[in-house]
């Protein structure tokens, strides 16, 4: 069982080819849509009383428990962005926090014993508030973003010291550590506390760094990408989902979790919001997982 | 047996931590230093009468044949650059072509039947001049750079149509094709003629794209990098060297060639010039090759 905390938002996304208005978004959304494929997932979040019913029903479908999803008088968090042609960099057009402004995550008592925790990308103080309420979880993974490195650095450092695994992208890893080489950045981050650092590298895949070594997974190659929003959150959901599914957080299981996280993220980017991620079958997931494994296979050889 | 053509230069490199003056550089240099580890290599290039003897002796050590290395009255090609902190992007400080300005590659008659050809990064017209003199080679691989995309696009397009494999980096692949996704860029490049497109992704590794599928190799993770000059050329040398060693250019051998190219390039970046690349033992290469294979290994699994 997994407890997930994060943002739930209505996203308005502009890409070079498309425009989506108030689709369901937010870190908790993508993590839940993803993790719930693999293990029972409970959500901790907040929405306004304008939260559309179809979106509420999605959470009820994904999550075995939505008692931690607070509904507050006011407006749901809304966010708008425009992607650059590279579909990686984006400009925020507006951020209307609404009820999210006063979000103080409350974990219902019956969920505090959940062994696995996914701390989606929100303020590190809010992430730690959840940790404070959990009762000795087995494994905690957290995501973060540039904003918190810029404005909440000390809180972020404390959060990093309290988790088993940190998921971060390559630019953030460099910014956080001042290191140029990602291998060096990972060493620096390991020294801050987590046993596992997972660096997301966009279309170049993801890497795992522990004190015992590294692992690299490619990203599933796609000819075109519709909307990359939520890809990183989906990745985290696949990772924590697999850990919870296996009831095991050893390195081999984390590697598998990275593979399945990469696989699920490759579906997320094929639509705006959760449309594609929510509609795929197990067979489609397994086929792409097998494809991912095949991408790196080469016959070993010896140079003589 | 491999025929290699490219530039031979005296490089002056500034990095955030170091400064190297007139070290041996140029695409042909790194390709020969690399390929000659694996298969007999002949060089086609030009230097001035100021070319230092120790550098000439390096070519005599690496290459079974240096009759194609012309010495012309005048100055050897000199190039200077300063790297940005990311050790990827660099500013050219000066380019003094010297005798390279009038380089018209001449392949000695006894080398024209060589089955394998490595066209290092020089003007596509010069690359095609070499091709025009070769007698039905088995496999030809070419590298290029942004400069030729900018100023010699039509010549480059013709060159690409004449090679079996193109090695290019991710930014160049996007610039050449106008595609955002590298998978789409590779499709576009395959349609131009080559059966294999190899995209270099810096510290994110390299990928192979053919009509039958893709392959991804990570880069060997290094905590620090001294000087990335020549890494791409070294990579190409490892690739064509392995093809020639195996006398086989099928997809599996190309995959192995990419692995060994990545491996050799990881040594090049640990020093300025060819110092490190030239000094490593077979055991060191094999150890790193085995490490590279281990980086992507994960137990296959099924989601139920």
Interface residues (C-beta under 8 A of the other chain):
Chain A: X37 X38 X85 X86 X87 X180 X181 X182 X183 X184 X187 X201 X203 X204 X205 X207 X213 X214 X215 X216 X217 X218 X221 X222 X223 X224 X225 X245 X252 X255 X256 X259 X260 X282 X285 X286 X289 X290 X293 X294 X295 X296 X297 X298 X299 X300 X301 X302 X303
Chain B: X37 X38 X85 X86 X87 X180 X181 X182 X183 X184 X187 X201 X203 X204 X205 X207 X213 X214 X215 X216 X217 X218 X221 X222 X223 X224 X225 X245 X252 X255 X256 X259 X260 X282 X285 X286 X289 X290 X293 X294 X295 X296 X297 X298 X299 X300 X301 X302 X303
